[in-house]
Amino acid sequence: MSQLLTRRATDEPLATLTPREREVVSLMAEGRSNAAIAARMVITEKAVSKHTNSIFTRLSLPPSEDDNRRVLAVLAYLNS
């Protein structure tokens, strides 16, 4: 049983996020801008941008004209 639970946890894309990335996506889910996230986490906006790009990559969210990756990342977070 524990093997099944462990396997399921690693199959979830959010399981690949670092704690810092999870913090960023949770603040995104609160509707915060990059500037607000940076202020809350006491990091630069550039660092927030790097974290969000990493989140998009880890969640397999390529750039698209039809989809908003930020919203898709938040939906993935909320559905986990």
Wavefront OBJ file of the C-alpha trace (Angstrom):
o trace
v 0.000 0.000 0.000
v 2.764 2.460 0.865
v 4.400 1.835 -2.516
v 1.159 2.756 -4.276
v 0.839 5.983 -2.279
v 4.466 6.893 -2.904
v 4.139 6.170 -6.601
v 0.993 8.285 -6.865
v 2.651 11.215 -5.093
v 5.613 11.196 -7.470
v 3.315 10.909 -10.490
v 1.738 14.253 -9.630
v 3.481 17.140 -11.392
v 3.283 19.359 -8.296
v 5.408 16.822 -6.445
v 8.334 17.953 -8.609
v 8.103 21.562 -7.418
v 10.568 22.837 -4.857
v 9.191 24.268 -1.596
v 9.973 27.775 -2.889
v 8.123 27.106 -6.149
v 5.139 25.777 -4.187
v 5.154 28.984 -2.148
v 5.186 31.056 -5.352
v 2.311 29.117 -6.927
v 0.294 29.357 -3.703
v 0.700 33.147 -3.755
v -0.249 33.137 -7.444
v -3.395 31.244 -6.429
v -4.188 34.102 -4.034
v -4.191 36.384 -7.080
v -0.954 38.180 -6.250
v 1.190 39.861 -8.903
v 4.890 39.159 -9.307
v 5.646 42.410 -7.456
v 3.393 41.400 -4.557
v 4.894 37.903 -4.452
v 8.401 39.389 -4.413
v 7.515 41.725 -1.561
v 5.846 38.940 0.442
v 8.765 36.532 -0.022
v 11.421 39.270 0.295
v 12.995 38.386 -3.049
v 13.351 40.259 -6.341
v 10.735 40.268 -9.087
v 13.372 38.658 -11.301
v 13.599 35.755 -8.837
v 9.802 35.402 -8.906
v 9.937 35.329 -12.702
v 12.580 32.593 -12.596
v 10.457 30.571 -10.177
v 7.336 30.948 -12.333
v 9.225 29.898 -15.471
v 10.516 26.857 -13.616
v 6.972 26.065 -12.456
v 5.733 26.268 -16.050
v 8.506 23.934 -17.197
v 7.970 21.390 -14.412
v 4.208 21.373 -15.045
v 4.760 20.993 -18.812
v 3.064 24.284 -19.658
v 4.717 25.547 -22.865
v 4.090 29.086 -24.128
v 0.814 29.330 -26.009
v -1.215 32.088 -27.610
v -4.427 30.338 -26.568
v -3.662 29.485 -22.932
v -2.592 31.494 -19.894
v 0.151 29.438 -18.229
v -0.226 31.293 -14.935
v -3.899 30.338 -14.702
v -3.149 26.743 -15.730
v -0.449 26.489 -13.044
v -2.856 27.807 -10.403
v -5.545 25.340 -11.529
v -3.046 22.480 -11.255
v -2.147 23.688 -7.756
v -5.779 23.965 -6.677
v -6.642 20.534 -8.104
v -3.793 18.771 -6.318
l 1 2 3 4 5 6 7 8 9 10 11 12 13 14 15 16 17 18 19 20 21 22 23 24 25 26 27 28 29 30 31 32 33 34 35 36 37 38 39 40 41 42 43 44 45 46 47 48 49 50 51 52 53 54 55 56 57 58 59 60 61 62 63 64 65 66 67 68 69 70 71 72 73 74 75 76 77 78 79 80
